[in-house]
Amino acid sequence: MKKLYANYLGSFKGLSKEVWWLSLITLINRAGTMVIPFLSLYLTKNLSFTLEDVGWIMSCFGLGSVVGAWIGGKLTDRFGFYKVMIFSLLFTGILFVLLQYATSFLGICVGIFLVMLVADTFRPAIFVALNAYSKPENKTRSVTLIRLAINLGFSAGPALGGIIIASMGYGGLFWVDGVTCLLAVVLLINVLHPKKAKVLDTEKNEQPISIKKDKPFWVFFIAMFMFGFVFLQYFSTMPLYYKDVHLLSEFSIGLLLGLNGFFVFLFEMPLIKWLENSKHTKEFLMLLGLLLTGLSFIVILLSSWVGVLIIGIILMSLGEMIAFPFSNAFVLERAKRGKQGEYMAFYSMSFSIAHIFGHNSGMQLVNLIGYEYTWFIMIVGSAVGIGSILLLSKMLRKETLSKINMA
């Protein structure tokens, strides 16, 4: 047991203190976005909007995320990650506080769009910061640590949000969200000021290639969109499947989805360290992540036994733990060809676009053709993603051979 514990702690060794600070800032920021999980409840219960209205508002949420990630990439390349992170955190905090005063449908749509636009300029900036503060050999584990912070934040946020709503109402939630963003700004200024933080990767490309000409990246983009589209079903249509088909209670559904967070928190870092040492390519590991996620849908179609749901969650969790860190590391490496902020922006946008279409499409498919046929379509979606990764691998091999021939 001691050896297991020592190996677990060992998987965190070698990461720079700046990466740990970035993780803490991310934790504070993500735990602070408590409004998001309660948004649909707030809109229907407090503001009496219909479900159709909420659907349009959530579309504004997704569109704001896409535009924010794109603008964040442009700003990061122009002004640097530090200024963009401060701008994003500061104005997200202010906008969260102001959002509570929007009560009309149009006002909420505009407000949600602006909040997400400003909030998601943070995403490309933090990944470029991560690239700068990580040694090349530690980049994948650095990404994994940030993911752990995000998962912890999303786990703690709703729990704290429920307490705040019970004691202070929804108004208190908006104020706490705003204040936590401002606290993250204070921490960022104090610990990651350019004069205090040590940049470990100073490699710069003086003649960056346009991302528009990077064909392998766009094949990768399609693969990540398909992965996001399929993966997100576990947080929209799958809970309904648990309730409608397997007749699970909300408590049981919560435990099942909580198993995902538990697995990611406990096993992701040691798993990534082990896979890094296995010398497999990032493309192979991304393919493995997609394959495991697709298998999770196949498993739940094989039997009506409730135990297959646990197997499905475990397979999906393993797929997530492998696909996300190695796809992120792939982009960080690829971004050195061009403008880093732009690359990280489009990587973030692949998932933002999946958010726009994934949830809504899943719901519509379930309504039209039922759960089983919907899961078949998700399996096909996984296969498309796997095919894209195989094509990517082929393109990268040609690219490597071309470089060798030119040398």
Phi and psi in degrees as a GROMACS rama.xvg file:
@    title "Ramachandran Plot"
@    xaxis  label "Phi"
@    yaxis  label "Psi"
@TYPE xy
-63.8995  -39.4847  LYS-2
-65.5818  -40.7137  LYS-3
-62.0491  -43.6563  LEU-4
-64.3047  -42.0816  TYR-5
-64.4682  -40.2531  ALA-6
-65.1692  -36.9526  ASN-7
-64.822  -47.0208  TYR-8
-64.8439  -34.6054  LEU-9
-63.3551  -26.7934  GLY-10
-69.3578  -15.8505  SER-11
-95.13  -7.87842  PHE-12
-71.8862  149.884  LYS-13
91.7031  -8.8763  GLY-14
-79.3203  139.776  LEU-15
-70.0117  156.619  SER-16
-64.7416  -29.814  LYS-17
-63.483  -37.669  GLU-18
-65.2811  -39.7449  VAL-19
-63.8395  -40.0658  TRP-20
-64.7442  -42.1186  TRP-21
-59.2243  -39.1021  LEU-22
-65.5217  -41.1233  SER-23
-65.6416  -42.1442  LEU-24
-61.4916  -42.1659  ILE-25
-63.1277  -41.775  THR-26
-60.0971  -47.1643  LEU-27
-62.2605  -44.1805  ILE-28
-63.7885  -47.1922  ASN-29
-73.1126  -37.4492  ARG-30
-65.1115  -28.3846  ALA-31
-75.5873  -19.4735  GLY-32
-82.7341  57.9895  THR-33
-75.1872  -19.7295  MET-34
-63.7762  -37.9913  VAL-35
-56.6281  -51.1806  ILE-36
-63.8295  -23.8667  PRO-37
-102.368  7.79487  PHE-38
-61.5245  -47.1664  LEU-39
-64.4297  -38.3466  SER-40
-63.9941  -44.3249  LEU-41
-61.0498  -43.0697  TYR-42
-69.7178  -36.9535  LEU-43
-85.3107  -40.0652  THR-44
-81.636  -49.1898  LYS-45
-86.0334  -37.4264  ASN-46
-105.768  -0.561757  LEU-47
58.525  35.1579  SER-48
-78.8799  151.83  PHE-49
-79.3902  166.464  THR-50
-63.5979  -32.4232  LEU-51
-64.6335  -42.2331  GLU-52
-60.6445  -45.0601  ASP-53
-61.247  -37.2379  VAL-54
-59.8871  -44.0255  GLY-55
-68.1612  -38.8027  TRP-56
-63.1747  -40.6245  ILE-57
-68.1815  -27.6313  MET-58
-66.3644  -39.2703  SER-59
-63.7245  -36.3142  CYS-60
-58.2939  -49.9995  PHE-61
-66.6232  -41.2086  GLY-62
-64.7951  -39.7797  LEU-63
-60.7696  -39.0793  GLY-64
-63.6368  -44.2852  SER-65
-63.486  -50.5454  VAL-66
-64.3161  -39.9123  VAL-67
-62.2284  -43.3494  GLY-68
-63.3428  -41.6061  ALA-69
-65.093  -47.7017  TRP-70
-64.4232  -39.1961  ILE-71
-58.9101  -40.0865  GLY-72
-64.4191  -44.1612  GLY-73
-62.8118  -45.8176  LYS-74
-65.9484  -37.6256  LEU-75
-63.5821  -42.8424  THR-76
-66.7679  -30.6459  ASP-77
-85.7907  -45.4425  ARG-78
-111.557  -9.73672  PHE-79
95.429  153.512  GLY-80
-65.7073  -33.5388  PHE-81
-62.9437  -50.2367  TYR-82
-64.0559  -38.5049  LYS-83
-66.7553  -41.2429  VAL-84
-62.8304  -42.3782  MET-85
-65.094  -46.5501  ILE-86
-56.997  -47.6198  PHE-87
-62.8109  -50.8031  SER-88
-63.645  -43.387  LEU-89
-62.9933  -51.307  LEU-90
-78.3424  -24.6356  PHE-91
-64.289  -42.4922  THR-92
-59.2536  -45.573  GLY-93
-64.7796  -44.1085  ILE-94
-67.2851  -34.376  LEU-95
-61.6852  -42.0727  PHE-96
-65.0873  -42.3824  VAL-97
-70.9947  -26.8556  LEU-98
-59.1872  -30.9674  LEU-99
-64.5414  -20.138  GLN-100
-89.6963  -4.56096  TYR-101
-87.876  123.082  ALA-102
-124.842  -18.3678  THR-103
-82.3803  162.071  SER-104
-60.529  -47.8993  PHE-105
-63.8341  -42.1594  LEU-106
-61.2519  -41.9701  GLY-107
-67.12  -42.4841  ILE-108
-58.9945  -48.4404  CYS-109
-65.7549  -42.8483  VAL-110
-61.9131  -47.666  GLY-111
-63.5641  -41.9746  ILE-112
-59.3063  -46.4209  PHE-113
-67.0998  -41.871  LEU-114
-59.052  -48.3597  VAL-115
-70.583  -34.3174  MET-116
-59.6726  -50.0773  LEU-117
-70.5744  -41.9671  VAL-118
-62.3838  -39.098  ALA-119
-87.534  0.127963  ASP-120
-67.3839  -19.0973  THR-121
-67.9496  -31.9713  PHE-122
-65.3858  -52.0695  ARG-123
-61.8227  -36.8605  PRO-124
-63.3054  -42.9887  ALA-125
-69.2002  -32.3936  ILE-126
-74.1566  -32.5975  PHE-127
-68.6797  -38.8768  VAL-128
-61.1231  -42.5844  ALA-129
-60.3585  -39.9332  LEU-130
-63.3718  -40.1879  ASN-131
-71.9256  -35.9777  ALA-132
-93.1829  3.30965  TYR-133
-112.496  141.302  SER-134
-69.2572  149.131  LYS-135
-51.6053  -39.1806  PRO-136
-75.3457  -11.2209  GLU-137
-108.068  3.72979  ASN-138
-62.3801  -41.1309  LYS-139
-65.7523  -42.7056  THR-140
-69.6395  -31.2243  ARG-141
-64.0162  -43.5014  SER-142
-59.9786  -40.9674  VAL-143
-63.6182  -38.8036  THR-144
-64.4702  -41.1797  LEU-145
-61.706  -40.7561  ILE-146
-62.5626  -38.7354  ARG-147
-61.4728  -41.2377  LEU-148
-63.6745  -41.5554  ALA-149
-62.8617  -45.2881  ILE-150
-64.0576  -41.7517  ASN-151
-63.7481  -40.8882  LEU-152
-62.9309  -43.7272  GLY-153
-69.2784  -26.4055  PHE-154
-77.2321  -44.6349  SER-155
-74.5857  -35.3783  ALA-156
-55.2837  -55.1386  GLY-157
-60.3772  -37.4234  PRO-158
-63.8389  -47.2117  ALA-159
-65.6733  -38.0432  LEU-160
-60.5539  -41.4011  GLY-161
-61.1327  -40.451  GLY-162
-65.8154  -43.2871  ILE-163
-64.9745  -42.4978  ILE-164
-61.9665  -42.1307  ILE-165
-64.6244  -35.2587  ALA-166
-96.8998  -33.0402  SER-167
-121.768  -9.26082  MET-168
82.6747  178.444  GLY-169
-65.4126  -29.406  TYR-170
-59.1225  -40.561  GLY-171
-61.9809  -34.5023  GLY-172
-62.3535  -44.7783  LEU-173
-64.4607  -39.9019  PHE-174
-66.5233  -44.3697  TRP-175
-64.3414  -40.3594  VAL-176
-56.9321  -46.5269  ASP-177
-63.7799  -44.8034  GLY-178
-64.9585  -40.4157  VAL-179
-64.4203  -36.0405  THR-180
-63.0332  -40.9058  CYS-181
-68.5608  -35.9084  LEU-182
-62.9238  -38.9959  LEU-183
-63.8151  -35.5444  ALA-184
-63.1352  -46.4101  VAL-185
-59.2709  -45.6493  VAL-186
-63.1432  -44.1261  LEU-187
-59.3048  -45.9073  LEU-188
-63.4821  -37.6643  ILE-189
-78.1546  -30.8858  ASN-190
-111.301  -20.9023  VAL-191
-122.902  24.1855  LEU-192
-60.2081  139.201  HIS-193
-49.6113  -27.9947  PRO-194
-77.7457  -18.7765  LYS-195
-103.074  -32.4474  LYS-196
-87.3001  144.251  ALA-197
-102.747  116.906  LYS-198
-79.4637  125.605  VAL-199
-100.968  -20.6247  LEU-200
-122.262  101.595  ASP-201
-101.639  8.04489  THR-202
-64.2257  127.082  GLU-203
-130.127  144.747  LYS-204
-100.007  112.571  ASN-205
-75.2967  -21.355  GLU-206
-126.3  73.0031  GLN-207
-65.925  140.671  PRO-208
-84.0997  139.462  ILE-209
-65.5635  136.057  SER-210
-61.6471  -26.456  ILE-211
-63.0097  -27.2944  LYS-212
-93.0669  -2.95029  LYS-213
-88.9251  82.874  ASP-214
-59.5644  -42.6186  LYS-215
-57.9086  -35.2005  PRO-216
-63.434  -38.8706  PHE-217
-72.1915  -29.1864  TRP-218
-66.7076  -42.3322  VAL-219
-60.3771  -42.4082  PHE-220
-57.1499  -44.903  PHE-221
-62.11  -42.4439  ILE-222
-61.1587  -41.937  ALA-223
-71.776  -34.6531  MET-224
-62.8266  -44.9379  PHE-225
-64.1998  -40.8669  MET-226
-61.0312  -47.3418  PHE-227
-61.6762  -42.4327  GLY-228
-58.0793  -46.1471  PHE-229
-73.9625  -46.2589  VAL-230
-59.2037  -39.9696  PHE-231
-67.4965  -15.352  LEU-232
-61.3149  -27.367  GLN-233
-67.5652  -14.0157  TYR-234
-116.913  11.8925  PHE-235
-138.143  -68.6348  SER-236
-81.639  -32.8819  THR-237
-62.4173  -42.2478  MET-238
-58.4503  -35.4851  PRO-239
-66.3846  -37.8882  LEU-240
-62.3571  -42.9173  TYR-241
-59.1727  -41.9107  TYR-242
-77.2414  -46.7882  LYS-243
-77.6917  -39.8368  ASP-244
-95.3387  -44.5163  VAL-245
-97.2288  -0.781307  HIS-246
55.4265  38.1179  LEU-247
-79.9152  149.436  LEU-248
-79.2817  166.074  SER-249
-59.2765  -36.0216  GLU-250
-64.128  -44.8455  PHE-251
-65.6864  -38.6046  SER-252
-63.748  -41.2773  ILE-253
-60.878  -40.9478  GLY-254
-65.2277  -42.0364  LEU-255
-61.8796  -48.0277  LEU-256
-69.1001  -31.3218  LEU-257
-65.752  -28.2207  GLY-258
-60.9254  -35.4168  LEU-259
-60.6066  -50.9501  ASN-260
-61.5251  -39.3112  GLY-261
-63.2256  -44.7864  PHE-262
-62.7918  -46.3204  PHE-263
-62.0882  -46.4096  VAL-264
-63.9309  -41.6808  PHE-265
-82.5653  -37.6647  LEU-266
-113.475  -13.2183  PHE-267
-63.1358  -48.5841  GLU-268
-62.838  -49.7903  MET-269
-62.9449  -35.0968  PRO-270
-63.6091  -43.9026  LEU-271
-65.0406  -41.5728  ILE-272
-61.25  -42.5037  LYS-273
-65.5431  -42.8125  TRP-274
-68.3035  -35.0861  LEU-275
-60.7421  -40.1876  GLU-276
-74.0772  -15.5859  ASN-277
-76.1092  -12.3319  SER-278
68.2135  14.8967  LYS-279
-70.5824  151.099  HIS-280
-72.2155  157.333  THR-281
-62.1713  -34.8455  LYS-282
-64.7476  -42.6712  GLU-283
-62.503  -41.5435  PHE-284
-70.2264  -35.8937  LEU-285
-63.687  -41.9122  MET-286
-60.6197  -42.5406  LEU-287
-61.2194  -41.8641  LEU-288
-61.5161  -43.8486  GLY-289
-64.9335  -40.6101  LEU-290
-61.7758  -45.6874  LEU-291
-64.0648  -39.1348  LEU-292
-64.7111  -43.3646  THR-293
-62.7062  -40.6498  GLY-294
-61.4534  -31.1128  LEU-295
-61.9459  -31.9108  SER-296
-77.8988  -35.0119  PHE-297
-63.4034  -43.0368  ILE-298
-59.6923  -43.6283  VAL-299
-72.3148  -14.5622  ILE-300
-86.6062  -14.0083  LEU-301
-78.3219  -25.3679  LEU-302
-152.843  153.998  SER-303
-90.7003  -1.60638  SER-304
-63.3308  131.59  TRP-305
-63.6396  -23.4345  VAL-306
-63.0657  -25.2916  GLY-307
-66.6928  -22.7935  VAL-308
-65.8488  -37.9426  LEU-309
-66.9234  -43.3197  ILE-310
-60.7924  -41.4455  ILE-311
-61.0438  -44.962  GLY-312
-62.3355  -41.6672  ILE-313
-64.4928  -44.1298  ILE-314
-63.3216  -42.8377  LEU-315
-63.4109  -41.4505  MET-316
-62.9137  -42.5266  SER-317
-63.1804  -42.4984  LEU-318
-60.2049  -44.3797  GLY-319
-62.7271  -45.7524  GLU-320
-62.4784  -29.2213  MET-321
-90.793  -45.9933  ILE-322
-68.2985  -44.3863  ALA-323
-64.8757  -55.1539  PHE-324
-62.5127  -40.6009  PRO-325
-77.0038  -29.1901  PHE-326
-69.2835  -39.0702  SER-327
-64.5288  -43.6004  ASN-328
-63.9234  -36.3226  ALA-329
-60.0458  -44.5403  PHE-330
-68.5839  -41.2605  VAL-331
-57.114  -39.9193  LEU-332
-71.7178  -43.5846  GLU-333
-67.1724  -31.5256  ARG-334
-63.487  -19.1516  ALA-335
-67.9844  -14.3498  LYS-336
-74.3381  -29.0537  ARG-337
-136.411  -141.644  GLY-338
-88.435  121.402  LYS-339
-63.9195  -42.3762  GLN-340
-60.6583  -40.3144  GLY-341
-63.9442  -44.3155  GLU-342
-62.2849  -46.6969  TYR-343
-67.4247  -30.8911  MET-344
-64.6496  -47.9593  ALA-345
-68.7079  -31.0658  PHE-346
-62.6956  -47.0412  TYR-347
-62.2702  -38.6537  SER-348
-66.0295  -29.1638  MET-349
-59.3448  -36.9391  SER-350
-82.1801  -33.789  PHE-351
-62.717  -42.3363  SER-352
-66.3589  -37.4776  ILE-353
-61.3336  -35.3583  ALA-354
-63.4927  -41.4498  HIS-355
-62.8179  -45.6263  ILE-356
-95.4331  -30.9624  PHE-357
-62.4754  -54.1305  GLY-358
-61.9951  -50.1767  HIS-359
-64.9258  -44.5521  ASN-360
-62.363  -42.2673  SER-361
-59.19  -45.0736  GLY-362
-63.2621  -44.7669  MET-363
-64.4611  -40.9208  GLN-364
-64.3109  -43.7759  LEU-365
-59.9823  -41.3184  VAL-366
-66.1804  -36.9546  ASN-367
-84.5668  -43.9082  LEU-368
-124.65  -0.023916  ILE-369
87.1848  171.568  GLY-370
-67.7307  -46.6202  TYR-371
-59.193  -47.8834  GLU-372
-68.2319  -31.3777  TYR-373
-63.0998  -42.1212  THR-374
-65.472  -34.7267  TRP-375
-60.9265  -41.2242  PHE-376
-65.5691  -37.1554  ILE-377
-66.3835  -34.9846  MET-378
-64.5059  -42.6548  ILE-379
-63.1695  -40.2752  VAL-380
-59.9147  -41.5928  GLY-381
-62.5502  -40.7585  SER-382
-62.947  -38.3373  ALA-383
-63.6566  -41.9588  VAL-384
-62.5751  -43.5065  GLY-385
-62.9239  -43.2627  ILE-386
-60.562  -38.1943  GLY-387
-65.0401  -40.2203  SER-388
-66.2137  -39.4462  ILE-389
-62.5687  -41.4212  LEU-390
-64.9005  -40.9202  LEU-391
-58.598  -46.0033  LEU-392
-59.1198  -42.674  SER-393
-63.6521  -42.7565  LYS-394
-65.3554  -38.9423  MET-395
-68.6884  -35.8269  LEU-396
-64.3109  -42.1396  ARG-397
-62.7063  -40.8762  LYS-398
-61.8026  -42.4542  GLU-399
-65.8444  -43.7215  THR-400
-62.6295  -37.9289  LEU-401
-63.7063  -40.4061  SER-402
-65.6245  -39.6928  LYS-403
-64.4332  -42.7803  ILE-404
-67.0444  -31.6168  ASN-405
-78.0336  -23.0959  MET-406
